[in-house]
Amino acid sequence: MVEHFRRILGRLSLVVGMLLALAPARTALAGPQNWLNPGGPVARMQLSLFMLTTWIMVGVFVVVTGALIYAIVRFRAKDPEVGAGAAATANEAAAAKEEDLPPQIEGDNRLEAIWTIIPFILLIVMAIPTVRINFAMAADPEGEPINVRVTGHQWWWEFEYMDEGIVTGNELRIPVDRPVMLHIESADVIHKFWVPRLAGKLDAIPGRTNEKWIIADEPDVYWGQCAEMCGTHHANMRMRVVALPEDEYDEWVDNFGQGPVVDSPEMLAVVERGKEVFQTRGCFACHAIDNTDFAGTVGPNLTDIGGRLTLAAGMMENTPENMAAWIGDPQGIKPGSGMTRMPVTADEMDDLVTYLLSLK
Ligand code: CUA
């Protein structure tokens, strides 16, 4: 019997210990998508709500479980020899059984009031900040926001800066400390925008615009991904939010679409040839590049492709080798994606990759 209780107590203390370990776990779970490590006010508000409800629930758990353990130990069945089992007649047995019972509290108004009022108070304590934070997130942010239309595609993200006339893919550059108003839509199926360190999830629904604002505290790269099952490459529908110091962001906006960045006449010649390949192989049917004749809208706008961190919506680093591999066999890397393989010779591929990577 004692062994049995010891085992139950052991298990319970393990659960309580795991719950108490939540706080240190916030730092232990360090990763680029760790929502317990917020990087902006929206994620911080949401985390504060999570921690408040978690600690209240831990308190409730400890009190209820403690009372349960006390009752189990205190009122457990006694030795059958002393009590009902030893009685001679049925009446005596019933009487003895009655004596063994703990005090009966059915209909005790005082106790019923206590266990109604305490949960009510706890719910109020959780409801007030919940409502307050929901209103704060729904209200317009302080300061002049940057408006970005976010469109989910199978399987990549399109970011259109509505006032700056900039369109990018899979990488959203923002200045720190300035609100960015996201107007979230979908071009095909339901996706979900999620950058855990900046804010909770919001659906991207065809035919509807959902709005949400974010602010990044520090210059950093905030990882995000689609959080709604949207097809075979749902897991490879990733994005990066790159928060820059204000001046660097302004510089990026000012220089956007200024054409290839070349450092020698030789490179310029290669870039010119690469541009030719882009044209003759029909890449422009799907992709746009600002300040050229290329204006396809099916795939991501490539105006700053050379300045992006990743390719194929976060699947791989943006290097010349990976770029050539991606163009050479997109269906091998991301089956079912909209990208088609265009036949190019090895020399043409070198020129094409040099051209694309010069676009910053
Ligand atoms: Cu888009 Cu999952």
Boltz pocket constraint, residues with backbone or C-beta under 6 A from the ligand:
constraints:
  - pocket:
      binder: B
      contacts: [[A, 152], [A, 153], [A, 155], [A, 190], [A, 191], [A, 192], [A, 226], [A, 227], [A, 228], [A, 229], [A, 230], [A, 231], [A, 233], [A, 234], [A, 235], [A, 237]]
      max_distance: 6.0
